[in-house]
Structures are given as C-alpha cells and as structure tokens.
C-alpha cells in the first residue's frame, strides 16, 4: 500500500507532515512564497482500494483530502493546539457518526476553496 508522503504540494501550498497515528494525520499547510504557516489540516486516514485507471493498475493507497472532504472527514484549524484536539478525538474514536459526516464547521474551522 502507498502511504502519504511527508511533503505534499497541492492547491499552491506545501503540506508538511506533523503527526500520524493509527486513524488520523496532521499536516501543516505552508505558504512557501511568503514563508508562513497558513493552517493545520487534520484528517482521518482513508484508503482507496486498488483500481484500474485507463488500463493501468493503481495500487491501494492512502488519500489526501480534497476540498469537498472538509467538514466531513477532514478539518482545517488555525492553531496546532486545536488541530491536536481534533486529532486526539479521532485517534480515541470519540467522534460520533454524525460528527464525522457532518458538514457543520465549528468557528475555528474553515473550508478551503
């Protein structure tokens, strides 16, 4: 299975791995041009099964969330402290099914579009 890389480039930002657990990740969203932390992204580990794409077999792999996943199984926080709180809730299995699938965003969370 392919694991997520410790450094990912997406949507004009660099993402750097902060923490990985059994159920969740924390990545720092970094603006390389202006050299500052934009936010911290916390998300549940999701696995995409092996599949055939245009005749090529794609291996089973971990998936980095897309914009549409935020508020469902991925969240963005301005502070590492808030990100770590969500991370711990995921790791400990403290999120209800409704909370995991909810599109409601708490006041410290922003959707990135």
C-alpha positions in Angstrom: 0.0 0.0 0.0 1.2 3.5 -0.8 1.4 5.8 2.2 1.1 9.6 2.0 4.3 11.4 1.5 5.7 13.6 4.4 5.7 16.6 2.0 2.8 17.2 -0.5 2.3 20.1 -2.9 -1.4 20.9 -3.6 -3.5 23.9 -4.4 -0.4 26.2 -4.4 0.6 25.2 -0.9 3.1 22.9 0.6 1.8 20.4 3.2 4.3 19.0 5.8 3.5 16.0 8.0 3.3 16.9 11.6 1.8 13.8 13.1 0.5 10.4 12.0 -1.5 8.0 14.2 -3.5 4.8 13.7 -6.5 6.7 12.5 -5.5 10.3 11.6 -2.9 12.7 10.2 -2.0 16.3 10.9 -0.3 18.3 8.1 0.9 21.9 8.3 -0.2 24.0 5.4 2.7 26.2 4.4 2.9 29.2 2.1 6.4 28.8 0.6 6.4 32.2 -1.2 5.7 34.2 2.0 7.2 31.6 4.3 4.5 31.2 7.0 2.1 28.6 8.3 -1.4 29.1 6.9 -3.2 26.4 8.8 -3.1 22.9 10.1 -5.2 20.2 8.4 -6.4 17.2 10.4 -8.0 14.2 8.6 -9.0 10.6 9.1 -6.9 8.1 7.3 -8.7 7.0 4.2 -7.7 4.1 1.9 -8.5 3.9 -1.7 -8.6 0.4 -3.0 -6.6 -0.9 -5.9 -8.3 0.0 -9.2 -7.8 0.1 -12.9 -7.4 3.6 -14.4 -7.1 3.9 -18.2 -5.7 0.4 -18.4 -3.1 1.0 -15.6 -3.5 -0.8 -12.2 -3.3 1.8 -9.4 -2.2 0.3 -6.1 -4.1 0.6 -2.9 -3.1 3.9 -1.3 -3.8 6.5 1.4 -5.7 9.5 0.2 -5.1 13.2 0.9 -8.4 15.0 1.3 -9.9 17.1 -1.5 -11.7 20.4 -0.9 -15.1 18.7 -0.8 -13.9 16.4 2.1 -13.5 19.3 4.6 -16.2 19.2 7.3 -16.8 15.5 6.6 -13.6 13.7 7.4 -11.0 16.5 7.2 -10.8 19.8 9.1 -8.6 22.9 9.0 -7.5 24.8 12.1 -5.5 28.0 12.6 -3.6 26.7 15.6 -1.8 23.5 16.2 -3.4 23.2 19.6 -6.9 23.0 18.0 -5.7 20.6 15.3 -4.2 18.3 18.0 -7.5 18.3 19.9 -9.4 17.1 16.8 -6.6 14.6 16.1 -6.9 13.1 19.6 -10.7 12.8 19.2 -10.2 10.9 16.0 -7.5 8.7 17.4 -9.5 7.9 20.5 -12.7 7.2 18.5 -14.6 9.9 20.2 -16.4 11.3 17.1 -19.9 10.1 16.6 -21.0 9.0 13.1 -23.0 12.3 12.8 -20.0 14.3 13.8 -17.7 12.5 11.3 -20.1 13.0 8.4 -21.4 16.5 9.5 -20.8 19.4 7.1 -21.1 21.8 10.0 -17.9 23.6 10.7 -17.0 24.9 14.1 -16.0 28.5 14.4 -12.2 27.7 14.4 -12.5 25.6 11.2 -12.5 26.9 7.7 -13.2 25.3 4.4 -10.5 26.0 1.9 -11.9 26.6 -1.6 
